[in-house]
Amino acid sequence: MLQLTMPGEYRARLIKLAKWLVESALVPLRLFQERCEEEFLWEAEMIKIRAQDLKGKEVRVNTRLLYQQTKFNLLREESEGYAKLATLLCQCSEDSTQNSSTATIGIIKSLIGHFDLDPNRVFDIVLECFELQPNSTVFLQLVPLFPKSHASQILGFKFQYYQRLEVNSPVPFGLYNLAALLVKKEFIDLDSICAHLLPKDDEAFEHYNAFSAKRLEEANKIGKINLAATGKDLMEDEKQGDVTIDLYAALDMETEALAERSPELENSQTLGLLTGFLSVDDW
């Protein structure tokens, strides 16, 4: 029925026979739909859509079933493999030997292959443990196992997380220390990690120029005396610029300025990375 090409008269008789078999309940409709071509089903009135539309729908369904990837929570679905990985990484000590480091690398590769773990997720967990154990030398041998470009991307995502408005906690110093150490060991490039940090250079210079102009204006007021000003003038708001600022007031203004800039300095990821370089002795 599917392969033979027959004259129109015989095909019409075959279609009529198929319709009679379905109407008499001798052959289930589902069997015809499973085995016959789309044009035959359309001519026998066994489908409600045209043959060409049915072919397109069949292609879409097959594509969705065979090629579409399902996203799922890797940590939840493959919990055993990630649990063994986390346990192994947490056991890495600072005084590990070369043999133990080689054995750890071999076990991690075995876990990735046996449990089909996502390498990027594994690299993320390795960096998390390295952040908590910065003095362990095992991680310095684990990092080169993964692509160099992936390290800067994963660290960039970590820094971008703390840039969200709903996140109120500051960036942990361990993350700055980790990024600085990876740059020092030439595992990642400085430019690739700086691209993810805030504030940007233009914005930082703009803030600095505005702050410097404001401080310079306040400094010029120290010791300023207007001999033409009267007591009434000093009471008016528009004459406040003529008021003399003594040394004690200047010290108070300096303290207020430092307190004003304190949140800005705490949230500066560029400055935090700079302190990270100092902590790893990378001058």
C-alpha atoms as one frame of an Amber mdcrd trajectory, in Angstrom:
protein
   0.000   0.000   0.000   2.872   2.368   0.829   5.305   1.401  -1.917   3.179
   0.483  -4.961   2.122   3.068  -7.513  -1.230   2.030  -8.964  -3.624   3.520
 -11.478  -6.302   5.890 -10.248  -9.112   3.368 -10.599  -7.432   0.746  -8.446
  -6.384   3.365  -5.901  -9.969   4.608  -5.636 -11.192   1.033  -5.060  -8.490
   0.549  -2.403  -9.499   3.755  -0.625 -13.148   2.671  -0.713 -12.197  -0.717
   0.762 -10.202   0.897   3.566 -13.108   3.190   4.467 -15.474   0.196   4.545
 -13.134  -1.748   6.835 -13.017   1.147   9.295 -16.766   1.766   9.177 -17.455
  -1.955   9.727 -15.075  -1.954  12.719 -13.146  -4.847  11.179  -9.869  -2.911
  11.289  -9.165  -0.212  13.901  -8.597   3.290  12.521  -5.372   3.561  14.521
  -3.760   0.764  12.492  -4.353   2.640   9.232  -3.020   5.858  10.751   0.151
   4.089  11.925   0.918   2.266   8.667  -0.412   4.314   5.737   1.048   7.384
   4.070  -0.394  10.822   4.654  -1.917  11.266   1.172  -3.789   7.936   1.440
  -5.157   8.832   4.894  -6.322  12.230   3.608  -8.078  10.716   0.589  -9.703
   8.035   2.790 -10.899  10.765   5.204  -9.058   9.144   8.103  -7.346  12.372
   9.199  -8.761  15.852   9.720  -5.787  17.852   8.444  -4.199  17.894   5.005
  -1.391  15.504   4.177   1.224  18.282   3.844   0.287  19.756   7.227   0.487
  16.309   8.812   3.986  15.793   7.435   5.141  19.112   8.894   3.614  18.274
  12.267   5.327  14.884  12.232   8.707  16.519  11.612   8.191  18.977  14.477
   7.146  16.235  16.900  10.117  14.049  15.993  12.489  16.978  16.399  11.072
  17.807  19.812  11.272  14.199  21.002  14.704  13.311  19.631  16.752  16.521
  19.586  15.334  18.967  22.105  17.457  19.094  25.274  15.790  19.063  28.663
  17.197  21.468  31.235  17.201  20.250  34.805  18.859  20.926  38.119  22.213
  19.176  37.786  22.963  19.309  41.503  19.636  17.672  42.302  19.472  15.081
  39.527  23.114  13.977  39.893  23.407  14.515  43.637  25.560  11.438  44.326
  28.351  12.461  41.959  28.435  16.071  43.153  28.315  14.937  46.791  31.374
  12.738  46.260  33.096  15.623  44.454  32.401  18.104  47.259  33.571  15.603
  49.883  36.800  15.000  47.980  37.552  18.700  47.539  36.855  19.495  51.185
  39.432  16.887  52.215  42.225  18.627  50.307  44.805  19.706  52.879  47.452
  22.399  52.669  50.357  19.942  53.060  49.271  17.564  50.299  52.030  15.812
  48.367  52.495  15.430  44.624  51.229  11.859  44.729  48.062  12.818  46.591
  47.439  15.673  44.162  47.776  13.319  41.196  45.402  10.856  42.867  42.859
  13.630  43.496  42.973  14.681  39.842  42.429  11.084  38.758  39.448  10.651
  41.076  37.826  13.875  39.834  38.180  12.742  36.231  36.630   9.399  37.184
  33.695  11.113  38.894  33.049  13.291  35.831  33.044  10.259  33.557  31.166
   7.824  35.806  28.346  10.169  36.875  28.339  12.193  33.635  28.890  15.444
  35.542  28.810  18.801  33.788  32.461  20.001  33.544  31.481  23.661  33.956
  29.550  22.862  37.137  32.505  20.833  38.411  34.831  23.764  37.690  32.480
  26.084  39.559  32.577  23.809  42.629  36.369  23.583  42.401  36.620  27.386
  42.452  34.171  27.565  45.385  36.344  25.202  47.418  39.514  27.013  46.316
  37.983  30.258  47.584  37.498  28.678  51.018  40.934  26.978  51.023  43.278
  29.481  49.331  46.426  27.902  50.800  45.827  24.437  49.367  48.200  23.663
  46.502  45.968  20.938  45.065  43.633  23.471  43.470  46.506  25.092  41.583
  46.913  21.764  39.782  43.166  21.295  39.278  42.499  24.641  37.583  44.585
  23.894  34.434  42.359  20.864  33.755  39.587  23.191  32.599  39.531  25.725
  29.723  41.226  29.003  30.552  38.366  31.113  29.201  35.826  29.351  31.428
  37.569  30.521  34.611  37.119  34.212  33.827  33.488  33.637  32.813  32.627
  31.753  36.009  34.346  34.355  38.190  32.583  37.087  36.212  29.194  35.532
  36.981  30.112  35.456  40.666  30.983  39.172  40.661  27.860  40.034  38.652
  25.700  38.273  41.248  26.713  40.851  43.880  25.887  43.665  41.458  22.165
  42.870  41.597  19.965  45.371  43.408  18.277  42.673  45.483  21.643  41.434
  46.839  22.662  43.547  49.831  25.714  41.579  50.976  29.170  42.769  49.838
  31.542  40.676  47.776  33.442  38.280  50.094  37.131  39.002  50.326  37.907
  35.388  49.469  36.536  35.951  45.961  38.877  38.928  45.435  41.740  36.837
  46.772  40.871  33.955  44.423  40.657  36.185  41.352  43.960  37.886  42.192
  45.692  34.534  42.721  44.458  33.154  39.398  45.717  36.288  37.634  49.055
  36.029  39.424  49.459  32.387  38.358  48.474  33.404  34.786  45.443  31.107
  34.746  43.279  34.045  33.610  43.951  37.457  32.074  43.450  40.623  34.063
  41.459  42.295  31.272  39.038  39.366  31.046  38.111  39.627  34.735  38.069
  43.441  34.868  35.410  43.453  32.149  32.936  42.037  34.715  33.716  44.470
  37.553  31.989  47.667  38.619  32.397  50.579  38.507  33.688  51.017  34.970
  36.671  53.304  34.424  34.661  56.184  32.945  32.166  56.081  35.797  34.935
  55.919  38.409  36.749  58.943  36.950  33.481  60.873  36.798  32.793  60.196
  40.482  36.357  61.101  41.391  36.281  64.418  39.533  32.952  65.373  41.113
  34.206  64.453  44.587  37.497  66.306  44.096  35.716  69.459  42.913  33.436
  69.363  45.936  36.312  68.869  48.375  38.330  71.653  46.739  35.398  74.010
  47.068  35.042  73.160  50.743  38.781  73.578  51.303  38.748  77.072  49.787
  36.183  78.128  52.379  38.505  77.386  55.293  39.682  80.636  56.852  37.662
  82.753  54.423  36.592  86.119  55.889  34.263  88.624  54.285  34.917  91.978
  55.950  31.913  93.580  54.225  29.461  91.034  55.653  27.202  92.092  58.536
  25.464  90.029  61.156  22.236  90.193  59.202  23.990  88.969  56.102  25.390
  85.989  57.948  21.895  85.010  58.998  20.615  84.808  55.438  20.783  81.515
  53.572  22.105  83.048  50.422  25.084  84.455  52.323  26.203  81.155  53.828
  29.190  81.090  51.500  30.618  84.093  53.362  30.739  82.281  56.721  34.206
  81.521  58.002  34.980  77.797  58.414  37.421  77.156  61.254  39.776  74.225
  61.653  37.423  72.172  63.827  34.609  72.531  61.311  37.017  71.445  58.570
  37.887  68.293  60.520  34.195  67.523  60.936  33.664  68.017  57.222  36.513
  65.623  56.484  34.965  62.979  58.728  31.595  63.426  57.043  33.199  63.125
  53.612  34.867  59.858  54.566  31.603  58.491  55.912  29.848  59.610  52.725
  32.294  57.732  50.491  32.536  54.642  52.690  29.643  52.730  51.005  31.006
  53.663  47.580  34.445  52.277  48.424  32.988  49.098  49.935  30.992  48.412
  46.759  33.889  49.130  44.404  34.833  45.730  42.989  37.859  47.212  41.245
  39.238  48.430  44.569  38.422  45.054  46.126  40.428  43.259  43.431  43.291
  45.665  44.101  43.307  44.673  47.777  43.239  41.045  46.628  46.461  41.585
  44.660  48.085  43.078  47.755  46.999  40.085  49.848  48.699  37.630  47.459
  51.843  39.812  47.223  51.337  40.651  43.568  52.550  44.228  43.469
